[in-house]
């Protein structure tokens, strides 16, 4: 593999290899000097055509911890606003000496287009494209789940998948690239997935996906799950009324205080994940977001390690 565009492209062995390298990378974050010389002399460009906080900063921190030089590109205030094409922007980056491009784009397929052409011939990392995929988010979610499971069992996470885990992905599935990437990766690693959403927020054809579909979060909680992954309601992508109002959505599909207590009452140690940013009071309550079961901040920490592993394996040529 020359690129990281989709979790559907990863075999189980490749996914576990990335997670195992990320375990080693995570240890560097506990050192006094949090740097490795692995990518010294390399230049990584963060090419972001959409706003981002966690992903952009995480990729920047990851590249810098590997001693790479980083160029942050934002479409706002650049020649893109004057009509410059993706091809011309990419070739400009090549001309200034980029070695890898991390791209976030509002159009599904833009990273794949950049990788498939002969425009630049550099490793491409998809940092989120439209409603298509966000592979490093899925990898950090899997890393977090695997690590927590290993800690509970008192064993090493290295070499392990997520076999037998039951994961619920809840909320705005229709507009979520995170949901799609997680679905493919979790299945590859051996977990079973249930998508929970109102019918209006499920994509056409979701019934053919390798997962269960449920319209009731309460029923899924009652059945018992190892983790619930709450998704942000992406109002900026909605051009129609997908549910009556925020209160109605929260009542039926939000992880509120009542459902948090139901999870705790199951005695199942269910983990709570959220890719962020969170709409507190809508898809998740503050009590749930800040509970001991919440992995939200752990996900951010793990994101740097996973992105370090991804950049290292692509630029060092070690990704199979």
Secondary structure, 3 states (H helix, E strand, C coil): CCCECCHHHCCHHHHHHHHHHHHHHHHHCCCCCCCCCCCCCCEEEEEECCCCCHHHHHHHHHHHHCCCEEEEEECCCCHHHHCCCHHHHHHHHHHCCCCEEEEEECCCCHHHHHHHCCCCCCEEEEEEECCCECHHHHHHHHHHHHHHHHHHHCCCCCCCCCCCCEEEEECCCCCCHHHHHHHHHHHHCCCEEEEECCHHHCCCCHHHCCCEEECCHHHHHHHCCCEEEECCCCHHHCCCCCCCCHHHHHHHHCECHHHHHHHHHCCCCCEEEECCCCCECCCECHHHHCCCCECHHHHHHHHHHHHHHHHHHHHHCCCC
